């Protein structure tokens, strides 16, 4: 079963060890969608850029469904809101 890991407001940096351990222990695919506009460390030009606007929920769902190709998945998230 694939795993989808959503990072928190600090991006992936705080989760490096967690992601490494997950990769060692999990035989399936691991998806790490990147949300630069969710990260407080992102410079204002990234957070406010029209081309990097935050995904709306319907867009996020469509994107995830496309990545997963209809497979069931486990979702992990931290500090997403």
KAZI-V945165 format. One record per helix or strand of 3 or more residues. SS is the DSSP state (H for helix, E for strand). FROM is the first residue (numbers start at 0). LEN is the number of residues. If there is no record, write none. Layout:
ss->SS from->FROM len->LEN
ss->SS from->FROM len->LEN
//
This chain:
ss->E from->1 len->5
ss->H from->12 len->13
ss->H from->35 len->3
ss->H from->43 len->5
ss->H from->49 len->3
ss->H from->56 len->12
ss->E from->72 len->5
//
